[in-house]
Each structure stands twice: as structure tokens, then as C-alpha cells.
Amino acid sequence: MRLLLDEMLSPVVARKLRDHGHDVQAIKEHPEWHAYDDPQVIELARRERRAIVTDNLLDMRPLHYEAIVPGGAGDYGMVFMPGSYRRTRADTGRIVAALEQKLAAHPGESDLVNGEDWL
């Protein structure tokens, strides 16, 4: 599975995961992506064949469901973080470890297609 980290996640998380051999990009690493709204983020992830990691359940979960209904465009999956999941600098190692577990559980590019998982 390849990941796209939504805007609330630090590029440091993406870099650490890449250092461990994973294909991960973060919205914050690409200035041209900063202004993307949620549908554009989903389209970007679809084009790049990436699952999205986000805590934006309010907006992203309905868009995910819209994409995966029969006849929908589909997506490469979502990894949701509960709102209570801490994202401070001190939590970076814990986030990286949790995402590595998800990457190990879904090693194939299409393993999470149209699905969701949670940290």
C-alpha cells in the first residue's frame, strides 16, 4: 500500500516511513497541494494509487463512501485516525510505528482498495 498523509500530519512522518522503504507522500511536502480541498485530495490519491491517512472523519468519510458505492470512482482506501489520537512532535515515533503496522497488514497496492482501516 502507498500512502498520502493528509494536511494534519507532519512531513516528518512521511520522511521516516520513506527511510524505512515505504512509498509515502504528505500534502505538506508539496506546496501545490496545500490549497486542495477534500475532493481534490481524494482525486490526487486515486491518481497516485494511494490510501489516505486522515483524522478528518467529518468530511473524508462521506467522500470515501461516495467513491465506493457501485458505479463510484472508487479509491485506494482510507486509514482513519480518531480525533483523540495525539499528533504532537513527541508522538511522531508512535504514529510511524502504527502506520508501519498498517503497511505490513496491507502490503499490496490494492489491499485496501475501497476499504478503510483505523489507527
C-alpha positions in Angstrom: 0.0 0.0 0.0 1.2 3.5 -0.8 0.1 6.4 1.5 -0.9 10.0 1.2 -0.8 11.8 4.5 -3.5 14.5 4.8 -2.6 18.0 5.9 -2.8 17.5 9.6 0.2 15.0 9.5 3.8 16.2 9.6 6.1 15.6 6.6 8.5 14.2 9.2 6.2 11.1 9.5 6.4 10.7 5.7 10.2 11.0 5.7 10.6 8.5 8.5 8.4 6.0 6.7 10.3 6.5 3.4 13.5 5.9 5.3 12.1 2.5 6.2 11.3 1.8 2.5 7.7 2.8 2.3 6.1 4.9 -0.5 4.6 7.8 1.4 3.9 11.4 0.4 2.5 14.2 2.6 0.3 17.0 1.5 2.5 19.4 3.4 5.6 18.4 1.4 4.1 19.8 -1.8 3.2 23.5 -1.9 1.0 23.0 -5.0 -1.2 20.6 -2.9 -1.7 22.9 0.1 -4.8 24.6 -1.4 -6.5 21.3 -2.3 -10.0 20.8 -0.9 -11.0 17.3 0.3 -12.4 16.1 -3.1 -9.2 17.2 -4.8 -7.2 15.2 -2.1 -9.2 12.1 -2.9 -8.7 12.6 -6.6 -5.0 13.1 -6.1 -4.8 9.9 -4.0 -6.8 8.0 -6.7 -4.5 9.2 -9.5 -1.4 8.3 -7.4 -2.9 5.0 -6.2 -2.5 5.9 -2.6 -4.6 5.3 0.5 -5.2 8.5 2.5 -4.3 8.8 6.2 -6.5 11.4 7.9 -8.3 12.4 11.1 -10.9 14.4 9.1 -13.7 11.9 9.6 -16.4 14.5 9.2 -15.5 15.4 5.6 -13.5 12.5 4.3 -15.6 9.5 5.4 -18.7 10.6 3.5 -16.5 11.3 0.4 -14.9 7.8 0.8 -18.4 6.2 0.9 -19.5 8.2 -2.1 -16.5 7.0 -4.0 -17.0 3.3 -3.2 -20.7 2.9 -4.0 -21.5 0.8 -7.0 -20.7 2.9 -10.0 -18.5 5.3 -8.0 -14.9 6.2 -8.9 -13.5 4.1 -6.1 -10.4 4.8 -4.1 -7.3 3.1 -2.7 -8.6 3.2 0.8 -8.6 5.3 3.9 -6.7 5.0 7.2 -8.6 7.0 9.8 -7.1 8.4 13.0 -9.6 9.0 15.8 -9.7 12.7 16.8 -8.3 11.7 20.2 -5.1 10.3 18.5 -2.3 12.6 19.6 -0.2 14.2 16.8 2.5 16.1 18.7 6.1 16.0 17.8 6.7 13.7 20.7 4.1 11.3 19.2 5.9 11.0 15.8 7.5 7.7 16.6 4.3 6.2 17.8 2.5 7.4 14.6 5.2 6.0 12.4 5.1 2.6 14.2 1.3 2.5 13.9 1.4 3.3 10.2 4.1 0.7 9.7 1.8 -1.9 11.2 -0.9 -0.9 8.7 1.6 -1.0 5.8 2.6 -4.5 7.0 -1.0 -5.6 7.2 -1.8 -4.3 3.7 1.5 -4.8 1.7 -0.1 -4.9 -1.8 -1.1 -1.7 -3.6 -4.7 -2.8 -3.9 -5.0 -4.5 -0.4 -7.1 -1.6 1.0 -8.9 -0.6 -2.2 -12.4 0.8 -1.4 -11.8 -0.1 2.3 -10.9 1.5 5.5 -8.7 0.9 8.5 -8.1 2.7 11.8 -5.1 3.6 13.8 
